[in-house]
Amino acid sequence: MGSIWEIDFYSRPILDDNQKKIWEVLVCESPLDISTKVDSLFRYAQYCPSTQVNSGWLRTALQEAINQAGKAPIKIRFFRRQMNNMITKACQDLGIPAQPSRRTLVLNHWLEQRMEEVYPQEAGYQGGANPSVRLEKPLPQRLPDALEGQQWVFVTLDAADLAEMPEWEIGFGEAFPLELAKVSPETRIPGILIFSPRALPLAGWMSGLDLAFLRFDTSEEGRLLLETGVTESWIVANIKKPQLLAEAKGFEEAKQKANGVHFIGVQSDPKAQSFAGFWLLQEVNL
């Protein structure tokens, strides 16, 4: 399988000589499994004058990144919806699919690091809070029939257990090194297991959804929601039974203690030794 890239193309808190904000493209490789070394992932950064912000400049910068990496990615993820047209056009011109996604974990960490350590060192730096990305909050949708499992349960694993993921038999899935989320080996990682006799097709469907994270929503009734893409939200379950409500709240509390890290596993039944699908996820604030 080829690599997946995460990119951001946006203005930075730095003014040029004409008092216009300097833009920047950041490119980094997504980790796809838990044993990936973060330092080994490809990265590329280039500033862009405010007068040249267009898809043509971005395409040229991405081509330079490809030249440096030695190979084009099979897909590019980006989280800024307002840059959708420009990023999509530049990627299309290079023949690379672009996907709006909240699964840009390395990019988010890199941006935070640059906000603290790199931009303040630049001439023309303008201090202040880094504006967060405004994401629409659509009404959660009912899961497509193909994604509805027969049953599911809340579970937890030690972070140390997840280190053995490369040895597990997994049909579809994606993970990232836990050092990225600053999670210690003894941390309890919460998740859900979905059981279905149609486990493999269900996992195949889920792999096409660009899974972002799970969250327990208490704003209306208790609902377990699956967030995908940049703004899609799906209702996994309406939770009303007191015991399940307690487990759902426990899931959310454990997720907070694990810096947002959690997982989804798909199996044919509770006795299965393999996973049709397994995704390590992290809820991050964009």
ZAMARGU-4260 file (C-alpha; in steps of 0.2 Angstrom, whole numbers, plus 5000, padded with zeros to 4 digits):
<rodrens>
0) 5000/5000/5000 | 5006/5018/4996 | 5007/5032/5008 | 4994/5044/5013 | 4998/5063/5015
5) 4990/5076/5026 | 4991/5094/5020 | 4987/5112/5026 | 4988/5127/5015 | 4983/5143/5025
10) 4989/5160/5031 | 5001/5160/5046 | 5003/5174/5060 | 5017/5182/5050 | 5016/5198/5041
15) 5027/5202/5025 | 5034/5219/5021 | 5017/5225/5014 | 5009/5220/5030 | 5000/5205/5022
20) 4999/5188/5030 | 5012/5175/5023 | 5004/5158/5019 | 5012/5141/5021 | 5009/5124/5014
25) 5013/5110/5026 | 5014/5092/5020 | 5016/5077/5031 | 5014/5058/5029 | 5001/5049/5039
30) 5006/5035/5050 | 4996/5019/5046 | 5001/5007/5060 | 5005/5008/5078 | 5023/5004/5076
35) 5027/5018/5064 | 5041/5029/5070 | 5035/5047/5070 | 5052/5054/5066 | 5053/5043/5050
40) 5037/5051/5042 | 5040/5062/5027 | 5037/5081/5030 | 5038/5096/5019 | 5035/5115/5022
45) 5036/5130/5011 | 5030/5148/5014 | 5019/5156/5000 | 5018/5175/4997 | 5000/5182/4999
50) 5000/5187/4981 | 5003/5169/4974 | 4989/5160/4984 | 4981/5149/4971 | 4979/5131/4965
55) 4994/5133/4953 | 5006/5138/4966 | 5000/5124/4978 | 5001/5111/4964 | 5019/5116/4960
60) 5023/5115/4979 | 5015/5098/4980 | 5025/5092/4965 | 5041/5098/4974 | 5036/5088/4989
65) 5033/5073/4978 | 5050/5075/4970 | 5058/5076/4988 | 5048/5061/4994 | 5052/5051/4978
70) 5034/5045/4976 | 5017/5052/4976 | 5004/5048/4989 | 4989/5037/4985 | 4978/5050/4994
75) 4979/5067/5002 | 4969/5072/5018 | 4965/5090/5023 | 4954/5097/5037 | 4951/5115/5031
80) 4934/5115/5023 | 4936/5133/5017 | 4951/5128/5006 | 4942/5113/4998 | 4941/5120/4980
85) 4960/5126/4980 | 4967/5110/4987 | 4955/5098/4977 | 4960/5107/4961 | 4979/5106/4965
90) 4977/5088/4969 | 4967/5084/4954 | 4979/5092/4942 | 4992/5080/4950 | 4981/5065/4948
95) 4979/5062/4967 | 4962/5060/4976 | 4960/5074/4990 | 4949/5070/5005 | 4942/5082/5018
100) 4946/5073/5034 | 4948/5075/5053 | 4961/5061/5053 | 4976/5073/5052 | 4984/5069/5068
105) 5002/5072/5063 | 4998/5088/5055 | 4988/5094/5070 | 5003/5091/5081 | 5015/5099/5069
110) 5005/5114/5068 | 5004/5116/5086 | 5023/5114/5087 | 5026/5127/5074 | 5014/5139/5082
115) 5024/5138/5098 | 5042/5136/5091 | 5044/5142/5073 | 5032/5156/5069 | 5037/5167/5084
120) 5055/5167/5078 | 5050/5174/5061 | 5052/5193/5057 | 5034/5200/5056 | 5027/5188/5068
125) 5010/5193/5075 | 5006/5185/5092 | 4989/5180/5098 | 4978/5165/5098 | 4978/5152/5084
130) 4960/5153/5077 | 4952/5136/5077 | 4943/5129/5062 | 4925/5132/5062 | 4916/5116/5057
135) 4898/5114/5053 | 4888/5103/5065 | 4875/5094/5054 | 4862/5083/5061 | 4868/5065/5065
140) 4861/5053/5052 | 4855/5035/5054 | 4869/5023/5049 | 4867/5015/5032 | 4860/4997/5033
145) 4877/4990/5027 | 4885/4998/5043 | 4873/4991/5056 | 4881/4978/5067 | 4871/4964/5075
150) 4877/4969/5093 | 4891/4979/5101 | 4899/4981/5118 | 4910/4994/5127 | 4928/4987/5131
155) 4945/4993/5136 | 4963/4988/5133 | 4979/4993/5141 | 4989/5004/5129 | 5003/4991/5131
160) 4991/4978/5123 | 4989/4989/5108 | 5008/4988/5104 | 5004/4970/5098 | 4993/4976/5084
165) 5005/4972/5070 | 5003/4953/5075 | 4984/4953/5075 | 4975/4947/5060 | 4965/4963/5054
170) 4956/4964/5038 | 4953/4983/5037 | 4960/4996/5048 | 4972/5010/5052 | 4982/5015/5068
175) 4995/5028/5074 | 5010/5027/5086 | 5004/5031/5104 | 5019/5042/5107 | 5009/5054/5095
180) 4995/5056/5108 | 5007/5055/5123 | 4999/5040/5130 | 5009/5029/5143 | 5009/5010/5141
185) 4998/5008/5157 | 4984/5020/5151 | 4967/5011/5149 | 4961/5014/5131 | 4942/5013/5129
190) 4933/5007/5113 | 4919/4997/5106 | 4918/4980/5098 | 4905/4978/5084 | 4899/4960/5081
195) 4891/4955/5065 | 4890/4939/5054 | 4893/4951/5040 | 4909/4957/5048 | 4920/4959/5033
200) 4908/4968/5022 | 4904/4979/5036 | 4922/4983/5040 | 4925/4986/5021 | 4911/4999/5021
205) 4918/5007/5037 | 4935/5009/5029 | 4928/5020/5015 | 4920/5032/5028 | 4937/5040/5034
210) 4933/5037/5052 | 4937/5052/5064 | 4931/5047/5081 | 4917/5041/5092 | 4909/5052/5105
215) 4895/5050/5117 | 4882/5064/5115 | 4871/5069/5130 | 4865/5085/5123 | 4848/5078/5119
220) 4846/5059/5123 | 4861/5048/5125 | 4868/5044/5108 | 4884/5036/5103 | 4890/5045/5087
225) 4903/5040/5074 | 4911/5056/5067 | 4918/5054/5049 | 4926/5065/5036 | 4926/5083/5041
230) 4907/5085/5046 | 4898/5069/5044 | 4890/5061/5060 | 4881/5045/5062 | 4871/5038/5076
235) 4878/5021/5081 | 4866/5019/5095 | 4852/5027/5105 | 4857/5023/5123 | 4843/5023/5136
240) 4846/5008/5148 | 4854/5014/5165 | 4868/5002/5164 | 4873/5006/5146 | 4872/5025/5150
245) 4884/5022/5164 | 4896/5012/5152 | 4894/5026/5139 | 4899/5039/5152 | 4914/5028/5158
250) 4919/5027/5139 | 4919/5046/5138 | 4929/5048/5154 | 4942/5035/5149 | 4944/5043/5132
255) 4948/5060/5141 | 4961/5052/5152 | 4969/5044/5137 | 4970/5061/5128 | 4956/5057/5116
260) 4963/5040/5111 | 4950/5026/5108 | 4946/5012/5095 | 4933/5003/5085 | 4935/4984/5082
265) 4923/4973/5070 | 4922/4955/5073 | 4911/4941/5067 | 4907/4936/5085 | 4913/4938/5103
270) 4924/4922/5101 | 4933/4927/5085 | 4952/4927/5086 | 4954/4940/5072 | 4947/4957/5067
275) 4938/4961/5051 | 4942/4979/5055 | 4951/4988/5069 | 4954/5007/5069 | 4964/5017/5082
280) 4956/5034/5084 | 4959/5050/5093 | 4947/5065/5095 | 4957/5081/5093 | 4952/5099/5094
285) 4954/5107/5077
</rodrens>
